[in-house]
Amino acid sequence: MNIAILKLAAASALLSAASGAMAGANSGIIHFVGSIVEPPCSTSSVERGQINIHCEQRSAFDVTFQRIGADAGLSKTTVTLTRDGKPLGDKEASAYRMALQGDAQLGLSVKNAAADADTRPVIMTISYL
């Protein structure tokens, strides 16, 4: 009989301790692991070869471009990326990593070494980092 009373007393002590711990967990503080993600940048197209980008927070991204078509790799092509009208450089293998906050305008121009060469469409890809 004494063992049953001791078991009942131990169970009730554990129950009251667990209830106190649960009440403490309802304090309104949330603990989590991870990151808070800012809203993405918004874009709009102005004209052919130009895009407006608006980022509320400083955002980093890669800008890459490639020619498409059957003869895309046959002729030398120079791709120039501009940011707010200023050239970022001329590259044959074209990829840029940049960060911006606020408003910016990216432009893309493509020229072939031969004046009569076909530039074919060029695809610009912007990827968030």
C-alpha positions as CSV (number, residue, x, y, z in Angstrom):
1,M,0.0,0.0,0.0
2,N,2.9,2.4,0.8
3,I,4.4,1.7,-2.6
4,A,1.2,2.7,-4.3
5,I,1.0,6.0,-2.4
6,L,4.7,6.7,-3.2
7,K,4.0,6.1,-6.9
8,L,1.0,8.4,-6.8
9,A,3.0,11.1,-5.0
10,A,5.8,10.8,-7.6
11,A,3.4,10.9,-10.5
12,S,1.6,14.0,-9.1
13,A,5.0,15.8,-8.5
14,L,6.1,15.0,-12.1
15,L,2.7,16.3,-13.4
16,S,3.0,19.6,-11.5
17,A,6.6,20.1,-12.7
18,A,5.5,19.4,-16.4
19,S,2.6,21.8,-16.0
20,G,4.9,24.5,-14.7
21,A,7.3,24.0,-17.7
22,M,4.4,24.2,-20.1
23,A,3.2,27.4,-18.6
24,G,6.6,28.9,-18.9
25,A,6.7,28.0,-22.6
26,N,3.7,30.2,-23.3
27,S,5.6,33.4,-22.6
28,G,5.2,34.8,-26.1
29,I,8.8,34.3,-27.2
30,I,9.3,32.3,-30.3
31,H,12.7,30.7,-30.9
32,F,13.6,29.5,-34.4
33,V,16.6,28.6,-36.6
34,G,16.9,30.0,-40.1
35,S,16.7,33.4,-41.7
36,I,14.2,36.1,-42.4
37,V,13.9,36.6,-46.1
38,E,13.4,40.1,-47.5
39,P,11.0,40.5,-50.4
40,P,12.7,40.1,-53.8
41,C,13.6,43.0,-56.1
42,S,11.0,44.1,-58.6
43,T,11.7,44.6,-62.3
44,S,10.2,46.3,-65.3
45,S,11.2,46.5,-68.9
46,V,11.8,49.9,-70.4
47,E,12.8,49.1,-73.9
48,R,14.7,46.3,-75.8
49,G,17.9,45.5,-74.1
50,Q,17.2,47.4,-70.9
51,I,15.6,46.5,-67.6
52,N,14.8,48.6,-64.5
53,I,15.4,46.9,-61.1
54,H,14.2,48.2,-57.7
55,C,15.4,46.6,-54.5
56,E,14.1,47.8,-51.1
57,Q,17.1,46.2,-49.3
58,R,20.7,45.7,-50.5
59,S,20.5,42.6,-52.7
60,A,23.2,40.6,-54.4
61,F,22.8,38.7,-57.7
62,D,24.6,37.3,-60.7
63,V,24.0,38.6,-64.2
64,T,24.9,36.3,-67.0
65,F,24.1,36.2,-70.7
66,Q,24.4,33.8,-73.6
67,R,23.8,33.8,-77.3
68,I,21.4,31.3,-78.7
69,G,21.1,29.7,-82.1
70,A,22.9,27.1,-84.2
71,D,26.0,29.3,-84.8
72,A,26.1,31.0,-81.4
73,G,29.7,30.0,-80.7
74,L,31.2,30.5,-84.2
75,S,31.8,34.3,-84.3
76,K,33.5,36.6,-81.8
77,T,30.9,38.6,-79.9
78,T,31.4,41.4,-77.4
79,V,28.7,41.9,-74.8
80,T,28.5,45.2,-72.9
81,L,26.5,45.4,-69.7
82,T,25.6,48.9,-68.5
83,R,24.4,50.1,-65.1
84,D,22.6,53.4,-65.1
85,G,24.1,54.2,-68.5
86,K,27.7,53.5,-67.5
87,P,29.5,50.5,-69.1
88,L,30.6,47.8,-66.6
89,G,33.1,46.4,-69.1
90,D,33.3,44.4,-72.4
91,K,33.8,40.7,-72.1
92,E,33.5,37.7,-74.4
93,A,32.7,35.3,-71.6
94,S,30.1,37.4,-69.9
95,A,29.1,37.1,-66.2
96,Y,28.9,39.8,-63.5
97,R,28.2,39.6,-59.8
98,M,26.8,42.8,-58.2
99,A,24.8,44.2,-55.3
100,L,22.4,47.1,-55.3
101,Q,19.8,48.9,-53.2
102,G,17.2,51.3,-54.6
103,D,16.7,51.9,-58.3
104,A,19.1,50.9,-61.1
105,Q,18.8,50.3,-64.8
106,L,20.7,47.5,-66.5
107,G,21.3,47.6,-70.3
108,L,22.7,45.1,-72.6
109,S,24.3,45.6,-76.0
110,V,25.8,43.0,-78.3
111,K,28.3,43.6,-81.2
112,N,30.1,41.1,-83.5
113,A,33.6,41.5,-84.7
114,A,32.4,41.2,-88.3
115,A,30.0,44.0,-89.3
116,D,27.8,41.7,-91.3
117,A,27.7,38.9,-88.7
118,D,24.4,37.9,-87.1
119,T,24.3,38.6,-83.4
120,R,21.3,36.3,-82.8
121,P,19.2,36.8,-79.7
122,V,21.1,37.1,-76.4
123,I,19.5,36.0,-73.2
124,M,20.2,37.9,-69.9
125,T,19.6,35.9,-66.7
126,I,19.5,37.6,-63.3
127,S,19.9,35.2,-60.3
128,Y,19.6,36.1,-56.6
129,L,22.5,35.0,-54.4
